[in-house]
Amino acid sequence: MSIRVRTAHTADLTPAELDAVRGLLDAAFEGDFGDEDWDHGLGGMHALVHDDSGLAAHGAVVMRRVRHGGRWLRAGYVENVAVRSDARRGGLGGRVMAELERVVDRAYDLGALSASDDGARLYTSRGWEPWTGRVHALSPRDGIVRLPDEEGTYVRTALAGSLDPAHELVFDWRDGDVL
């Protein structure tokens, strides 16, 4: 079986490619993937893995701003990582992450992502560390709002170096984070 890995910005993906990615994500998340989730993964770099059956895996990294210890940093936030059900446990998620990590390590102050329990195994095996501090978002209506549901956040040090969990992470606001 041949495997092809491609990275491309959202602007360079055709409508058919975007439809294929959305279909993969809808199937992988079994109905728990909405329009806001989709929107969160657009506007950045995508890693696409194709096999002989078509699109087998996908992930994206988008820029977010995050405040830590009084500094606003550029975070490469990983979104929309999924592997087609018949292609799981074959290393394709790792191939997606290798491409996204290359982008994070060279272009961002840090990497961040939110992981399910199942996904966490992939990320920790690749050196992503669970964030033990608090996670907040800057809401346009209520100011800084704690996001206890996002405390399954993982970080990857990049250009900014180590982060201190005594200082919270305050992410820029986006639809779906703060009601």
PyMOL commands that place a pseudoatom at each C-alpha (Angstrom):
pseudoatom trace, name=CA, resn=MET, resi=1, chain=A, elem=C, hetatm=0, pos=[0.000, 0.000, 0.000]
pseudoatom trace, name=CA, resn=SER, resi=2, chain=A, elem=C, hetatm=0, pos=[1.339, 3.417, -0.890]
pseudoatom trace, name=CA, resn=ILE, resi=3, chain=A, elem=C, hetatm=0, pos=[1.171, 6.271, 1.621]
pseudoatom trace, name=CA, resn=ARG, resi=4, chain=A, elem=C, hetatm=0, pos=[1.407, 9.917, 0.578]
pseudoatom trace, name=CA, resn=VAL, resi=5, chain=A, elem=C, hetatm=0, pos=[1.754, 12.782, 3.056]
pseudoatom trace, name=CA, resn=ARG, resi=6, chain=A, elem=C, hetatm=0, pos=[1.022, 16.351, 2.013]
pseudoatom trace, name=CA, resn=THR, resi=7, chain=A, elem=C, hetatm=0, pos=[1.017, 19.613, 3.907]
pseudoatom trace, name=CA, resn=ALA, resi=8, chain=A, elem=C, hetatm=0, pos=[-0.951, 22.569, 2.605]
pseudoatom trace, name=CA, resn=HIS, resi=9, chain=A, elem=C, hetatm=0, pos=[-2.529, 25.765, 3.827]
pseudoatom trace, name=CA, resn=THR, resi=10, chain=A, elem=C, hetatm=0, pos=[-6.336, 25.894, 3.879]
pseudoatom trace, name=CA, resn=ALA, resi=11, chain=A, elem=C, hetatm=0, pos=[-6.165, 28.319, 0.929]
pseudoatom trace, name=CA, resn=ASP, resi=12, chain=A, elem=C, hetatm=0, pos=[-4.414, 25.669, -1.165]
pseudoatom trace, name=CA, resn=LEU, resi=13, chain=A, elem=C, hetatm=0, pos=[-6.979, 22.909, -0.588]
pseudoatom trace, name=CA, resn=THR, resi=14, chain=A, elem=C, hetatm=0, pos=[-9.634, 22.407, -3.238]
pseudoatom trace, name=CA, resn=PRO, resi=15, chain=A, elem=C, hetatm=0, pos=[-13.329, 22.300, -2.311]
pseudoatom trace, name=CA, resn=ALA, resi=16, chain=A, elem=C, hetatm=0, pos=[-13.252, 18.537, -2.960]
pseudoatom trace, name=CA, resn=GLU, resi=17, chain=A, elem=C, hetatm=0, pos=[-10.306, 18.106, -0.578]
pseudoatom trace, name=CA, resn=LEU, resi=18, chain=A, elem=C, hetatm=0, pos=[-12.044, 20.145, 2.104]
pseudoatom trace, name=CA, resn=ASP, resi=19, chain=A, elem=C, hetatm=0, pos=[-15.190, 18.049, 1.635]
pseudoatom trace, name=CA, resn=ALA, resi=20, chain=A, elem=C, hetatm=0, pos=[-13.125, 14.875, 2.043]
pseudoatom trace, name=CA, resn=VAL, resi=21, chain=A, elem=C, hetatm=0, pos=[-11.536, 16.211, 5.237]
pseudoatom trace, name=CA, resn=ARG, resi=22, chain=A, elem=C, hetatm=0, pos=[-14.930, 17.180, 6.654]
pseudoatom trace, name=CA, resn=GLY, resi=23, chain=A, elem=C, hetatm=0, pos=[-16.305, 13.743, 5.800]
pseudoatom trace, name=CA, resn=LEU, resi=24, chain=A, elem=C, hetatm=0, pos=[-13.361, 12.049, 7.519]
pseudoatom trace, name=CA, resn=LEU, resi=25, chain=A, elem=C, hetatm=0, pos=[-13.852, 14.172, 10.649]
pseudoatom trace, name=CA, resn=ASP, resi=26, chain=A, elem=C, hetatm=0, pos=[-17.622, 13.620, 10.744]
pseudoatom trace, name=CA, resn=ALA, resi=27, chain=A, elem=C, hetatm=0, pos=[-17.109, 9.849, 10.519]
pseudoatom trace, name=CA, resn=ALA, resi=28, chain=A, elem=C, hetatm=0, pos=[-14.193, 9.722, 12.973]
pseudoatom trace, name=CA, resn=PHE, resi=29, chain=A, elem=C, hetatm=0, pos=[-16.009, 11.710, 15.658]
pseudoatom trace, name=CA, resn=GLU, resi=30, chain=A, elem=C, hetatm=0, pos=[-19.244, 9.752, 15.145]
pseudoatom trace, name=CA, resn=GLY, resi=31, chain=A, elem=C, hetatm=0, pos=[-21.620, 12.713, 15.122]
pseudoatom trace, name=CA, resn=ASP, resi=32, chain=A, elem=C, hetatm=0, pos=[-19.776, 14.700, 17.808]
pseudoatom trace, name=CA, resn=PHE, resi=33, chain=A, elem=C, hetatm=0, pos=[-18.173, 17.105, 15.352]
pseudoatom trace, name=CA, resn=GLY, resi=34, chain=A, elem=C, hetatm=0, pos=[-19.962, 20.345, 14.545]
pseudoatom trace, name=CA, resn=ASP, resi=35, chain=A, elem=C, hetatm=0, pos=[-19.566, 23.431, 12.398]
pseudoatom trace, name=CA, resn=GLU, resi=36, chain=A, elem=C, hetatm=0, pos=[-17.665, 25.306, 15.132]
pseudoatom trace, name=CA, resn=ASP, resi=37, chain=A, elem=C, hetatm=0, pos=[-15.227, 22.387, 15.457]
pseudoatom trace, name=CA, resn=TRP, resi=38, chain=A, elem=C, hetatm=0, pos=[-14.743, 22.484, 11.690]
pseudoatom trace, name=CA, resn=ASP, resi=39, chain=A, elem=C, hetatm=0, pos=[-14.171, 26.238, 11.726]
pseudoatom trace, name=CA, resn=HIS, resi=40, chain=A, elem=C, hetatm=0, pos=[-11.482, 25.883, 14.418]
pseudoatom trace, name=CA, resn=GLY, resi=41, chain=A, elem=C, hetatm=0, pos=[-9.298, 23.882, 12.043]
pseudoatom trace, name=CA, resn=LEU, resi=42, chain=A, elem=C, hetatm=0, pos=[-9.434, 26.280, 9.101]
pseudoatom trace, name=CA, resn=GLY, resi=43, chain=A, elem=C, hetatm=0, pos=[-6.988, 29.044, 8.221]
pseudoatom trace, name=CA, resn=GLY, resi=44, chain=A, elem=C, hetatm=0, pos=[-3.783, 27.198, 8.998]
pseudoatom trace, name=CA, resn=MET, resi=45, chain=A, elem=C, hetatm=0, pos=[-1.639, 24.333, 7.797]
pseudoatom trace, name=CA, resn=HIS, resi=46, chain=A, elem=C, hetatm=0, pos=[-3.105, 20.886, 7.169]
pseudoatom trace, name=CA, resn=ALA, resi=47, chain=A, elem=C, hetatm=0, pos=[-1.357, 17.523, 7.114]
pseudoatom trace, name=CA, resn=LEU, resi=48, chain=A, elem=C, hetatm=0, pos=[-3.158, 15.037, 4.887]
pseudoatom trace, name=CA, resn=VAL, resi=49, chain=A, elem=C, hetatm=0, pos=[-2.261, 11.377, 4.565]
pseudoatom trace, name=CA, resn=HIS, resi=50, chain=A, elem=C, hetatm=0, pos=[-3.607, 9.455, 1.581]
pseudoatom trace, name=CA, resn=ASP, resi=51, chain=A, elem=C, hetatm=0, pos=[-3.453, 5.733, 1.013]
pseudoatom trace, name=CA, resn=ASP, resi=52, chain=A, elem=C, hetatm=0, pos=[-4.753, 3.609, -1.851]
pseudoatom trace, name=CA, resn=SER, resi=53, chain=A, elem=C, hetatm=0, pos=[-8.325, 4.107, -0.578]
pseudoatom trace, name=CA, resn=GLY, resi=54, chain=A, elem=C, hetatm=0, pos=[-8.143, 7.915, -0.393]
pseudoatom trace, name=CA, resn=LEU, resi=55, chain=A, elem=C, hetatm=0, pos=[-7.845, 10.299, 2.546]
pseudoatom trace, name=CA, resn=ALA, resi=56, chain=A, elem=C, hetatm=0, pos=[-6.737, 8.223, 5.524]
pseudoatom trace, name=CA, resn=ALA, resi=57, chain=A, elem=C, hetatm=0, pos=[-5.704, 10.834, 8.122]
pseudoatom trace, name=CA, resn=HIS, resi=58, chain=A, elem=C, hetatm=0, pos=[-5.759, 14.562, 8.724]
pseudoatom trace, name=CA, resn=GLY, resi=59, chain=A, elem=C, hetatm=0, pos=[-4.721, 17.204, 11.225]
pseudoatom trace, name=CA, resn=ALA, resi=60, chain=A, elem=C, hetatm=0, pos=[-4.361, 20.966, 11.201]
pseudoatom trace, name=CA, resn=VAL, resi=61, chain=A, elem=C, hetatm=0, pos=[-2.391, 23.573, 13.091]
pseudoatom trace, name=CA, resn=VAL, resi=62, chain=A, elem=C, hetatm=0, pos=[-3.773, 27.105, 13.379]
pseudoatom trace, name=CA, resn=MET, resi=63, chain=A, elem=C, hetatm=0, pos=[-2.420, 30.157, 15.137]
pseudoatom trace, name=CA, resn=ARG, resi=64, chain=A, elem=C, hetatm=0, pos=[-3.938, 31.232, 18.408]
pseudoatom trace, name=CA, resn=ARG, resi=65, chain=A, elem=C, hetatm=0, pos=[-2.756, 33.830, 20.883]
pseudoatom trace, name=CA, resn=VAL, resi=66, chain=A, elem=C, hetatm=0, pos=[-2.226, 32.679, 24.454]
pseudoatom trace, name=CA, resn=ARG, resi=67, chain=A, elem=C, hetatm=0, pos=[-1.174, 34.706, 27.484]
pseudoatom trace, name=CA, resn=HIS, resi=68, chain=A, elem=C, hetatm=0, pos=[1.200, 33.057, 29.897]
pseudoatom trace, name=CA, resn=GLY, resi=69, chain=A, elem=C, hetatm=0, pos=[3.021, 34.784, 32.727]
pseudoatom trace, name=CA, resn=GLY, resi=70, chain=A, elem=C, hetatm=0, pos=[2.132, 38.257, 31.459]
pseudoatom trace, name=CA, resn=ARG, resi=71, chain=A, elem=C, hetatm=0, pos=[3.301, 37.586, 27.862]
pseudoatom trace, name=CA, resn=TRP, resi=72, chain=A, elem=C, hetatm=0, pos=[1.145, 36.982, 24.803]
pseudoatom trace, name=CA, resn=LEU, resi=73, chain=A, elem=C, hetatm=0, pos=[2.588, 34.123, 22.778]
pseudoatom trace, name=CA, resn=ARG, resi=74, chain=A, elem=C, hetatm=0, pos=[1.882, 32.656, 19.346]
pseudoatom trace, name=CA, resn=ALA, resi=75, chain=A, elem=C, hetatm=0, pos=[0.509, 29.167, 19.848]
pseudoatom trace, name=CA, resn=GLY, resi=76, chain=A, elem=C, hetatm=0, pos=[0.349, 26.579, 17.106]
pseudoatom trace, name=CA, resn=TYR, resi=77, chain=A, elem=C, hetatm=0, pos=[-2.938, 24.976, 18.125]
pseudoatom trace, name=CA, resn=VAL, resi=78, chain=A, elem=C, hetatm=0, pos=[-3.521, 21.471, 16.766]
pseudoatom trace, name=CA, resn=GLU, resi=79, chain=A, elem=C, hetatm=0, pos=[-7.053, 20.759, 15.609]
pseudoatom trace, name=CA, resn=ASN, resi=80, chain=A, elem=C, hetatm=0, pos=[-9.113, 18.191, 13.755]
pseudoatom trace, name=CA, resn=VAL, resi=81, chain=A, elem=C, hetatm=0, pos=[-6.798, 15.205, 14.054]
pseudoatom trace, name=CA, resn=ALA, resi=82, chain=A, elem=C, hetatm=0, pos=[-8.442, 12.006, 12.841]
pseudoatom trace, name=CA, resn=VAL, resi=83, chain=A, elem=C, hetatm=0, pos=[-7.629, 8.706, 11.167]
pseudoatom trace, name=CA, resn=ARG, resi=84, chain=A, elem=C, hetatm=0, pos=[-10.082, 6.747, 9.047]
pseudoatom trace, name=CA, resn=SER, resi=85, chain=A, elem=C, hetatm=0, pos=[-11.452, 3.812, 11.065]
pseudoatom trace, name=CA, resn=ASP, resi=86, chain=A, elem=C, hetatm=0, pos=[-9.991, 1.086, 8.823]
pseudoatom trace, name=CA, resn=ALA, resi=87, chain=A, elem=C, hetatm=0, pos=[-6.545, 2.728, 8.896]
pseudoatom trace, name=CA, resn=ARG, resi=88, chain=A, elem=C, hetatm=0, pos=[-6.155, 3.197, 12.667]
pseudoatom trace, name=CA, resn=ARG, resi=89, chain=A, elem=C, hetatm=0, pos=[-3.251, 1.827, 14.681]
pseudoatom trace, name=CA, resn=GLY, resi=90, chain=A, elem=C, hetatm=0, pos=[-0.972, 1.857, 11.657]
pseudoatom trace, name=CA, resn=GLY, resi=91, chain=A, elem=C, hetatm=0, pos=[1.119, 4.932, 12.473]
pseudoatom trace, name=CA, resn=LEU, resi=92, chain=A, elem=C, hetatm=0, pos=[-0.794, 7.417, 10.331]
pseudoatom trace, name=CA, resn=GLY, resi=93, chain=A, elem=C, hetatm=0, pos=[-1.690, 9.631, 13.310]
pseudoatom trace, name=CA, resn=GLY, resi=94, chain=A, elem=C, hetatm=0, pos=[2.022, 9.830, 14.065]
pseudoatom trace, name=CA, resn=ARG, resi=95, chain=A, elem=C, hetatm=0, pos=[2.765, 10.830, 10.490]
pseudoatom trace, name=CA, resn=VAL, resi=96, chain=A, elem=C, hetatm=0, pos=[0.183, 13.618, 10.715]
pseudoatom trace, name=CA, resn=MET, resi=97, chain=A, elem=C, hetatm=0, pos=[1.608, 14.805, 14.026]
pseudoatom trace, name=CA, resn=ALA, resi=98, chain=A, elem=C, hetatm=0, pos=[5.196, 14.742, 12.735]
pseudoatom trace, name=CA, resn=GLU, resi=99, chain=A, elem=C, hetatm=0, pos=[4.227, 17.227, 10.020]
pseudoatom trace, name=CA, resn=LEU, resi=100, chain=A, elem=C, hetatm=0, pos=[2.257, 19.440, 12.413]
pseudoatom trace, name=CA, resn=GLU, resi=101, chain=A, elem=C, hetatm=0, pos=[5.041, 19.357, 15.022]
pseudoatom trace, name=CA, resn=ARG, resi=102, chain=A, elem=C, hetatm=0, pos=[7.561, 20.466, 12.393]
pseudoatom trace, name=CA, resn=VAL, resi=103, chain=A, elem=C, hetatm=0, pos=[5.403, 23.531, 11.774]
pseudoatom trace, name=CA, resn=VAL, resi=104, chain=A, elem=C, hetatm=0, pos=[4.876, 24.194, 15.493]
pseudoatom trace, name=CA, resn=ASP, resi=105, chain=A, elem=C, hetatm=0, pos=[8.550, 23.823, 16.383]
pseudoatom trace, name=CA, resn=ARG, resi=106, chain=A, elem=C, hetatm=0, pos=[9.753, 26.214, 13.698]
pseudoatom trace, name=CA, resn=ALA, resi=107, chain=A, elem=C, hetatm=0, pos=[6.967, 28.809, 13.555]
pseudoatom trace, name=CA, resn=TYR, resi=108, chain=A, elem=C, hetatm=0, pos=[5.343, 29.147, 17.005]
pseudoatom trace, name=CA, resn=ASP, resi=109, chain=A, elem=C, hetatm=0, pos=[6.275, 29.988, 20.570]
pseudoatom trace, name=CA, resn=LEU, resi=110, chain=A, elem=C, hetatm=0, pos=[4.512, 26.842, 21.786]
pseudoatom trace, name=CA, resn=GLY, resi=111, chain=A, elem=C, hetatm=0, pos=[2.183, 24.107, 20.660]
pseudoatom trace, name=CA, resn=ALA, resi=112, chain=A, elem=C, hetatm=0, pos=[-1.131, 23.363, 22.333]
pseudoatom trace, name=CA, resn=LEU, resi=113, chain=A, elem=C, hetatm=0, pos=[-4.040, 21.012, 21.827]
pseudoatom trace, name=CA, resn=SER, resi=114, chain=A, elem=C, hetatm=0, pos=[-7.003, 19.568, 23.650]
pseudoatom trace, name=CA, resn=ALA, resi=115, chain=A, elem=C, hetatm=0, pos=[-7.143, 15.770, 23.688]
pseudoatom trace, name=CA, resn=SER, resi=116, chain=A, elem=C, hetatm=0, pos=[-9.617, 13.032, 24.418]
pseudoatom trace, name=CA, resn=ASP, resi=117, chain=A, elem=C, hetatm=0, pos=[-8.430, 10.159, 26.593]
pseudoatom trace, name=CA, resn=ASP, resi=118, chain=A, elem=C, hetatm=0, pos=[-7.923, 8.041, 23.465]
pseudoatom trace, name=CA, resn=GLY, resi=119, chain=A, elem=C, hetatm=0, pos=[-5.996, 10.771, 21.665]
pseudoatom trace, name=CA, resn=ALA, resi=120, chain=A, elem=C, hetatm=0, pos=[-3.818, 11.575, 24.675]
pseudoatom trace, name=CA, resn=ARG, resi=121, chain=A, elem=C, hetatm=0, pos=[-1.792, 8.375, 24.196]
pseudoatom trace, name=CA, resn=LEU, resi=122, chain=A, elem=C, hetatm=0, pos=[-0.650, 9.529, 20.764]
pseudoatom trace, name=CA, resn=TYR, resi=123, chain=A, elem=C, hetatm=0, pos=[0.319, 12.992, 21.972]
pseudoatom trace, name=CA, resn=THR, resi=124, chain=A, elem=C, hetatm=0, pos=[2.161, 11.944, 25.139]
pseudoatom trace, name=CA, resn=SER, resi=125, chain=A, elem=C, hetatm=0, pos=[4.083, 9.303, 23.188]
pseudoatom trace, name=CA, resn=ARG, resi=126, chain=A, elem=C, hetatm=0, pos=[5.353, 12.157, 20.999]
pseudoatom trace, name=CA, resn=GLY, resi=127, chain=A, elem=C, hetatm=0, pos=[6.482, 14.376, 23.887]
pseudoatom trace, name=CA, resn=TRP, resi=128, chain=A, elem=C, hetatm=0, pos=[3.403, 16.555, 24.370]
pseudoatom trace, name=CA, resn=GLU, resi=129, chain=A, elem=C, hetatm=0, pos=[2.945, 17.236, 28.081]
pseudoatom trace, name=CA, resn=PRO, resi=130, chain=A, elem=C, hetatm=0, pos=[-0.317, 17.510, 29.985]
pseudoatom trace, name=CA, resn=TRP, resi=131, chain=A, elem=C, hetatm=0, pos=[-0.833, 21.092, 31.129]
pseudoatom trace, name=CA, resn=THR, resi=132, chain=A, elem=C, hetatm=0, pos=[-1.214, 20.978, 34.923]
pseudoatom trace, name=CA, resn=GLY, resi=133, chain=A, elem=C, hetatm=0, pos=[-2.142, 24.640, 35.311]
pseudoatom trace, name=CA, resn=ARG, resi=134, chain=A, elem=C, hetatm=0, pos=[-5.457, 26.334, 34.710]
pseudoatom trace, name=CA, resn=VAL, resi=135, chain=A, elem=C, hetatm=0, pos=[-6.885, 27.140, 31.287]
pseudoatom trace, name=CA, resn=HIS, resi=136, chain=A, elem=C, hetatm=0, pos=[-8.897, 30.275, 30.514]
pseudoatom trace, name=CA, resn=ALA, resi=137, chain=A, elem=C, hetatm=0, pos=[-10.230, 32.146, 27.497]
pseudoatom trace, name=CA, resn=LEU, resi=138, chain=A, elem=C, hetatm=0, pos=[-10.618, 35.860, 26.949]
pseudoatom trace, name=CA, resn=SER, resi=139, chain=A, elem=C, hetatm=0, pos=[-14.358, 36.263, 26.434]
pseudoatom trace, name=CA, resn=PRO, resi=140, chain=A, elem=C, hetatm=0, pos=[-15.624, 39.375, 24.624]
pseudoatom trace, name=CA, resn=ARG, resi=141, chain=A, elem=C, hetatm=0, pos=[-18.515, 39.616, 27.071]
pseudoatom trace, name=CA, resn=ASP, resi=142, chain=A, elem=C, hetatm=0, pos=[-17.199, 38.419, 30.439]
pseudoatom trace, name=CA, resn=GLY, resi=143, chain=A, elem=C, hetatm=0, pos=[-13.451, 38.989, 30.279]
pseudoatom trace, name=CA, resn=ILE, resi=144, chain=A, elem=C, hetatm=0, pos=[-11.238, 36.125, 31.386]
pseudoatom trace, name=CA, resn=VAL, resi=145, chain=A, elem=C, hetatm=0, pos=[-13.309, 32.971, 31.904]
pseudoatom trace, name=CA, resn=ARG, resi=146, chain=A, elem=C, hetatm=0, pos=[-12.011, 29.671, 33.249]
pseudoatom trace, name=CA, resn=LEU, resi=147, chain=A, elem=C, hetatm=0, pos=[-12.474, 26.681, 30.961]
pseudoatom trace, name=CA, resn=PRO, resi=148, chain=A, elem=C, hetatm=0, pos=[-12.443, 23.640, 33.252]
pseudoatom trace, name=CA, resn=ASP, resi=149, chain=A, elem=C, hetatm=0, pos=[-13.551, 21.405, 30.352]
pseudoatom trace, name=CA, resn=GLU, resi=150, chain=A, elem=C, hetatm=0, pos=[-10.370, 22.363, 28.483]
pseudoatom trace, name=CA, resn=GLU, resi=151, chain=A, elem=C, hetatm=0, pos=[-8.063, 21.243, 31.224]
pseudoatom trace, name=CA, resn=GLY, resi=152, chain=A, elem=C, hetatm=0, pos=[-7.276, 18.207, 29.075]
pseudoatom trace, name=CA, resn=THR, resi=153, chain=A, elem=C, hetatm=0, pos=[-4.848, 20.575, 27.349]
pseudoatom trace, name=CA, resn=TYR, resi=154, chain=A, elem=C, hetatm=0, pos=[-1.420, 19.400, 26.233]
pseudoatom trace, name=CA, resn=VAL, resi=155, chain=A, elem=C, hetatm=0, pos=[1.515, 21.633, 25.387]
pseudoatom trace, name=CA, resn=ARG, resi=156, chain=A, elem=C, hetatm=0, pos=[4.714, 21.330, 23.411]
pseudoatom trace, name=CA, resn=THR, resi=157, chain=A, elem=C, hetatm=0, pos=[7.521, 23.720, 24.115]
pseudoatom trace, name=CA, resn=ALA, resi=158, chain=A, elem=C, hetatm=0, pos=[8.847, 25.404, 21.031]
pseudoatom trace, name=CA, resn=LEU, resi=159, chain=A, elem=C, hetatm=0, pos=[10.496, 28.795, 20.578]
pseudoatom trace, name=CA, resn=ALA, resi=160, chain=A, elem=C, hetatm=0, pos=[9.308, 30.159, 23.952]
pseudoatom trace, name=CA, resn=GLY, resi=161, chain=A, elem=C, hetatm=0, pos=[10.926, 27.348, 25.947]
pseudoatom trace, name=CA, resn=SER, resi=162, chain=A, elem=C, hetatm=0, pos=[9.490, 25.987, 29.193]
pseudoatom trace, name=CA, resn=LEU, resi=163, chain=A, elem=C, hetatm=0, pos=[6.156, 27.146, 30.578]
pseudoatom trace, name=CA, resn=ASP, resi=164, chain=A, elem=C, hetatm=0, pos=[5.346, 27.485, 34.281]
pseudoatom trace, name=CA, resn=PRO, resi=165, chain=A, elem=C, hetatm=0, pos=[2.026, 25.849, 35.278]
pseudoatom trace, name=CA, resn=ALA, resi=166, chain=A, elem=C, hetatm=0, pos=[1.794, 28.293, 38.202]
pseudoatom trace, name=CA, resn=HIS, resi=167, chain=A, elem=C, hetatm=0, pos=[0.725, 30.792, 35.522]
pseudoatom trace, name=CA, resn=GLU, resi=168, chain=A, elem=C, hetatm=0, pos=[-2.517, 30.039, 33.707]
pseudoatom trace, name=CA, resn=LEU, resi=169, chain=A, elem=C, hetatm=0, pos=[-2.918, 29.830, 29.973]
pseudoatom trace, name=CA, resn=VAL, resi=170, chain=A, elem=C, hetatm=0, pos=[-5.373, 32.448, 28.666]
pseudoatom trace, name=CA, resn=PHE, resi=171, chain=A, elem=C, hetatm=0, pos=[-6.384, 31.669, 25.090]
pseudoatom trace, name=CA, resn=ASP, resi=172, chain=A, elem=C, hetatm=0, pos=[-7.924, 34.075, 22.647]
pseudoatom trace, name=CA, resn=TRP, resi=173, chain=A, elem=C, hetatm=0, pos=[-11.675, 33.663, 22.355]
pseudoatom trace, name=CA, resn=ARG, resi=174, chain=A, elem=C, hetatm=0, pos=[-13.351, 31.838, 19.511]
pseudoatom trace, name=CA, resn=ASP, resi=175, chain=A, elem=C, hetatm=0, pos=[-16.875, 30.586, 18.884]
pseudoatom trace, name=CA, resn=GLY, resi=176, chain=A, elem=C, hetatm=0, pos=[-17.676, 27.472, 20.849]
pseudoatom trace, name=CA, resn=ASP, resi=177, chain=A, elem=C, hetatm=0, pos=[-15.273, 28.137, 23.720]
pseudoatom trace, name=CA, resn=VAL, resi=178, chain=A, elem=C, hetatm=0, pos=[-17.303, 30.507, 25.852]
pseudoatom trace, name=CA, resn=LEU, resi=179, chain=A, elem=C, hetatm=0, pos=[-21.074, 30.672, 25.893]
for i in range(1, 179): cmd.bond("trace and resi %d" % i, "trace and resi %d" % (i + 1))
show_as sticks, trace
zoom trace
